[in-house]
Amino acid sequence: MIRIIATIILFIPGIIGAFGIKLMRDALFADVYPILVNEGIQFFVGLIMFLGGLAFIGGFIYHRDKKRQLVKKRSNKL
């Protein structure tokens, strides 16, 4: 049951990110949604949605790998 919930939690930001890509693509081809008045606003909203979904999924994977000790420690030597 917990794995299903975790999958759903990862699936929703993935859908948001994919819709953000669609908004950016539509803005480039001048297909504006009625809610978003301008192509520039639509592109910016799509970019924010894409980056938000990508950051959530990336953060989830990083946190999981760090918890399982799969992330190597960085050395601060220059």
Number of C-alpha atoms within 10 A of each C-alpha: 5 7 8 9 10 10 10 12 13 16 14 13 20 19 14 19 24 17 17 24 20 16 25 26 15 17 20 14 10 13 14 19 13 7 7 13 10 15 19 15 14 24 22 16 17 24 19 17 23 23 17 17 23 17 14 16 19 12 12 13 13 14 14 13 13 13 10 9 10 11 12 8 8 6 6 5 4 3
